[in-house]
Amino acid sequence: MSDYIPYEKVVDYLDINEGDILLVGSDITLLGLNAYYNGEQFEPNKFIDSIIRKIGQKGTLLFPTYNWGFCKGETFDYKNTVSRTGSLSNAALKRKDFVRTKHPIYSFAVWGRDSDKLYHMNNISSFGKDSPFAYMKENGAKMLIIGVSYQNSFTFMHHVEEMEKAPYRYLKSFTSKYIDEKGEESIRTYSMYVRNLELGVETKFDLENEMKESGAAKHYTINNVEIINVDLKKAYEVIKDDIINNEGKKLHKRERAADVK
């Protein structure tokens, strides 16, 4: 392909700048296949390095390293529990220049200026006002969504739902074993703002147009891969507006139309 861009150069075509706080959610399957068909061997660490070079030493880079086993009573092992959110996140977990945040359900692999601040967060609620999601909103972070839909990547929406008390979700506690970074085991309880399953609530995200029109999201197609660049502070306002003025109808659907008590 004459218009193919080497994968280590992709970030240069995006609105990413030195000093940015950047969250990356991705499915790199298509990015890797296109690299292969154009004579390149996609290497996750080289792609991560290309982002680091772009944001520089004053930037902060986060990859989601979520794992929902704790919700099912499984032990969370800080050093050994794998990410269920893609190969880039697991590659970041293996790197010595990244640290992992401590929440057993919604953790992040973090590099850069604010990595120590994020590492020392002890938020109990997954999406609460003292969580990494709040930090991202308050500090004007961006999110790159690479090769995957909002529906399957945009967990930030749940932070807005918790902060704005979306009535179709509620705060639920989960308790299980936790092995910390020193190898010490304890029983811990964490919480998550979950769907009301009694109402048959299902998550959706139908705010793509509003995100574009408000300037909260920029869309790119590079090497036949869709990439969305989201301004999380602006996105917060778009999602908040739907919760307050539209009952969150573009964020969820429910099988039963009863009121949440």
C-alpha positions as CSV (number, residue, x, y, z in Angstrom):
1,M,0.0,0.0,0.0
2,S,1.5,3.3,-1.1
3,D,-0.2,5.2,1.8
4,Y,0.9,2.8,4.5
5,I,2.4,4.5,7.5
6,P,5.0,2.5,9.5
7,Y,3.4,1.6,12.8
8,E,6.0,3.4,14.9
9,K,5.1,6.6,13.1
10,V,1.3,6.3,13.6
11,V,1.2,8.5,16.7
12,D,2.9,11.3,14.8
13,Y,-0.3,11.7,12.8
14,L,-2.5,12.2,15.9
15,D,-3.2,15.2,18.1
16,I,-0.8,14.0,20.8
17,N,1.6,16.4,22.3
18,E,4.6,16.6,24.6
19,G,3.4,16.6,28.2
20,D,0.1,14.9,27.5
21,I,-1.6,12.5,29.9
22,L,-2.7,9.7,27.6
23,L,-4.8,6.6,28.2
24,V,-4.7,4.0,25.5
25,G,-7.4,1.4,24.9
26,S,-6.8,-0.9,22.0
27,D,-7.2,-4.0,19.9
28,I,-4.0,-4.1,17.8
29,T,-5.0,-7.1,15.7
30,L,-5.7,-5.0,12.5
31,L,-2.8,-2.7,13.2
32,G,-0.5,-5.7,13.4
33,L,-1.9,-7.4,10.3
34,N,-1.5,-4.3,8.2
35,A,2.1,-4.0,9.5
36,Y,2.7,-7.7,8.4
37,Y,1.2,-7.2,5.0
38,N,3.5,-4.2,4.5
39,G,6.7,-6.0,5.5
40,E,6.9,-5.0,9.2
41,Q,6.8,-7.2,12.3
42,F,4.6,-5.4,14.8
43,E,6.3,-5.3,18.2
44,P,4.1,-4.0,21.0
45,N,7.0,-2.6,23.0
46,K,8.2,-0.6,20.0
47,F,4.7,0.9,19.6
48,I,4.6,1.8,23.3
49,D,8.0,3.4,22.9
50,S,6.8,5.5,20.0
51,I,4.0,6.9,22.2
52,I,6.5,7.6,25.0
53,R,8.8,9.5,22.6
54,K,5.8,11.6,21.5
55,I,4.6,12.7,25.0
56,G,8.1,13.0,26.4
57,Q,9.3,12.9,30.0
58,K,6.7,15.4,31.2
59,G,3.9,13.1,29.9
60,T,2.0,10.3,31.6
61,L,1.0,7.1,29.8
62,L,-1.7,4.7,31.0
63,F,-2.8,1.3,29.8
64,P,-5.9,-0.4,31.3
65,T,-5.0,-3.6,33.0
66,Y,-8.4,-4.6,34.1
67,N,-9.3,-8.0,35.5
68,W,-12.8,-8.9,36.8
69,G,-11.8,-12.1,38.6
70,F,-11.9,-10.3,42.0
71,C,-15.7,-9.8,41.4
72,K,-16.1,-13.6,41.2
73,G,-14.1,-14.3,44.4
74,E,-10.8,-15.0,42.7
75,T,-7.5,-13.8,44.3
76,F,-6.0,-10.6,42.9
77,D,-2.2,-10.9,42.8
78,Y,-0.7,-7.5,42.2
79,K,2.4,-8.9,40.3
80,N,0.8,-11.9,38.5
81,T,-2.8,-11.2,37.7
82,V,-2.9,-10.6,34.0
83,S,-4.8,-7.9,32.2
84,R,-8.0,-8.8,30.3
85,T,-7.8,-5.7,28.2
86,G,-5.4,-6.5,25.3
87,S,-1.8,-7.3,24.4
88,L,-0.5,-3.8,24.8
89,S,-1.6,-3.6,28.4
90,N,0.1,-7.0,29.2
91,A,3.2,-5.8,27.4
92,A,3.2,-2.7,29.6
93,L,2.8,-4.8,32.8
94,K,6.0,-6.7,32.0
95,R,8.1,-3.5,31.5
96,K,10.2,-2.2,34.4
97,D,9.5,1.4,33.5
98,F,5.8,1.0,34.2
99,V,4.1,0.6,37.6
100,R,0.7,-0.9,38.2
101,T,-2.0,0.9,40.2
102,K,-3.5,-1.0,43.1
103,H,-7.3,-1.5,42.5
104,P,-7.9,-5.2,41.9
105,I,-10.6,-4.7,39.3
106,Y,-9.7,-1.5,37.4
107,S,-5.9,-1.1,37.6
108,F,-3.6,0.6,35.1
109,A,0.0,0.2,34.0
110,V,1.5,3.7,34.2
111,W,4.6,5.4,32.9
112,G,5.8,8.9,33.3
113,R,5.6,12.0,35.3
114,D,2.6,11.1,37.5
115,S,3.2,7.4,37.8
116,D,4.1,7.7,41.5
117,K,1.0,9.7,42.2
118,L,-1.2,7.1,40.5
119,Y,0.7,4.2,42.1
120,H,0.0,5.5,45.6
121,M,-3.8,5.9,45.0
122,N,-5.8,3.7,47.3
123,N,-9.3,4.2,45.9
124,I,-11.9,1.7,47.1
125,S,-14.5,2.6,44.4
126,S,-13.5,1.7,40.9
127,F,-14.7,4.9,39.4
128,G,-14.9,7.3,42.4
129,K,-13.7,10.8,43.0
130,D,-10.3,9.5,44.2
131,S,-9.8,7.1,41.4
132,P,-7.4,7.3,38.4
133,F,-10.5,8.1,36.3
134,A,-11.1,11.3,38.3
135,Y,-7.4,12.2,38.0
136,M,-7.7,11.9,34.2
137,K,-10.7,14.1,34.1
138,E,-9.3,16.7,36.5
139,N,-6.0,16.9,34.6
140,G,-7.3,17.1,31.1
141,A,-6.2,13.6,29.9
142,K,-6.8,12.3,26.4
143,M,-7.7,8.7,25.5
144,L,-6.7,7.0,22.3
145,I,-9.1,4.3,21.2
146,I,-7.4,2.1,18.6
147,G,-9.2,-0.5,16.6
148,V,-12.0,-1.0,19.0
149,S,-15.4,0.6,19.6
150,Y,-16.5,3.0,22.4
151,Q,-18.8,0.2,23.5
152,N,-15.8,-2.1,24.3
153,S,-13.3,0.4,25.5
154,F,-14.7,3.6,27.0
155,T,-14.8,2.7,30.7
156,F,-14.5,6.4,31.6
157,M,-18.2,6.7,31.0
158,H,-18.8,4.7,34.3
159,H,-16.8,7.4,36.2
160,V,-19.3,10.0,34.9
161,E,-22.2,7.7,35.8
162,E,-21.0,7.3,39.4
163,M,-20.2,11.0,39.9
164,E,-23.5,12.0,38.5
165,K,-25.4,9.2,40.3
166,A,-26.9,7.6,37.3
167,P,-30.0,5.8,38.7
168,Y,-29.7,2.7,36.6
169,R,-26.5,1.7,38.4
170,Y,-25.6,1.3,42.1
171,L,-22.5,0.9,44.2
172,K,-21.8,-2.8,45.0
173,S,-19.0,-4.2,47.2
174,F,-16.8,-7.2,46.3
175,T,-14.6,-9.1,48.8
176,S,-11.8,-11.5,48.1
177,K,-8.1,-12.3,48.6
178,Y,-5.5,-9.7,47.7
179,I,-1.8,-10.3,47.3
180,D,0.1,-7.0,47.3
181,E,3.4,-6.1,45.7
182,K,5.3,-7.4,48.7
183,G,3.6,-10.8,48.4
184,E,1.5,-10.2,51.6
185,E,-2.0,-11.7,51.5
186,S,-5.1,-10.2,53.0
187,I,-8.9,-10.1,52.6
188,R,-10.0,-6.8,51.1
189,T,-13.2,-5.2,49.9
190,Y,-13.5,-2.9,46.9
191,S,-16.6,-1.5,45.1
192,M,-17.9,-0.8,41.6
193,Y,-20.8,1.2,40.3
194,V,-22.6,-1.7,38.6
195,R,-25.6,-2.2,36.3
196,N,-28.9,-2.9,38.0
197,L,-29.4,-6.4,36.7
198,E,-32.9,-6.6,38.3
199,L,-34.0,-4.1,35.6
200,G,-32.1,-5.9,32.9
201,V,-29.8,-3.0,32.4
202,E,-27.3,-3.3,29.6
203,T,-24.5,-0.9,28.7
204,K,-24.5,1.0,25.4
205,F,-22.8,4.1,24.0
206,D,-24.8,6.0,21.5
207,L,-23.1,9.4,21.9
208,E,-20.7,9.2,18.9
209,N,-22.3,12.2,17.1
210,E,-22.4,14.3,20.2
211,M,-18.8,13.5,21.0
212,K,-17.8,14.7,17.5
213,E,-20.0,17.8,17.4
214,S,-18.8,19.0,20.8
215,G,-15.2,18.6,19.9
216,A,-14.7,15.9,22.5
217,A,-13.6,13.3,19.9
218,K,-11.5,13.4,16.8
219,H,-11.6,10.4,14.4
220,Y,-8.8,9.2,12.2
221,T,-8.3,6.3,9.8
222,I,-4.7,5.2,9.6
223,N,-3.7,1.9,7.8
224,N,-7.4,1.0,7.6
225,V,-7.6,1.2,11.4
226,E,-10.1,3.6,13.1
227,I,-8.5,5.6,15.9
228,I,-10.5,7.9,18.1
229,N,-8.8,10.7,20.1
230,V,-11.0,11.7,23.1
231,D,-10.6,14.8,25.3
232,L,-11.9,13.3,28.6
233,K,-12.8,16.5,30.2
234,K,-15.0,17.4,27.3
235,A,-16.4,13.9,27.1
236,Y,-17.4,14.1,30.8
237,E,-19.7,17.0,29.9
238,V,-21.3,15.2,27.0
239,I,-22.0,12.1,29.1
240,K,-23.2,14.2,32.1
241,D,-25.6,16.0,29.8
242,D,-27.2,12.7,28.7
243,I,-27.5,11.5,32.3
244,I,-29.1,14.7,33.6
245,N,-31.2,15.7,30.6
246,N,-32.0,12.4,28.9
247,E,-32.1,9.9,31.8
248,G,-28.9,8.3,30.4
249,K,-30.9,6.8,27.5
250,K,-27.9,6.9,25.2
251,L,-25.7,5.1,27.8
252,H,-27.9,2.2,28.7
253,K,-30.9,0.1,27.8
254,R,-33.1,-1.9,30.1
255,E,-35.4,-4.9,29.6
256,R,-37.9,-3.7,32.3
257,A,-39.0,-0.2,32.6
258,A,-39.3,0.0,36.4
259,D,-37.9,2.8,38.5
260,V,-34.7,2.2,40.4
261,K,-35.3,2.5,44.1
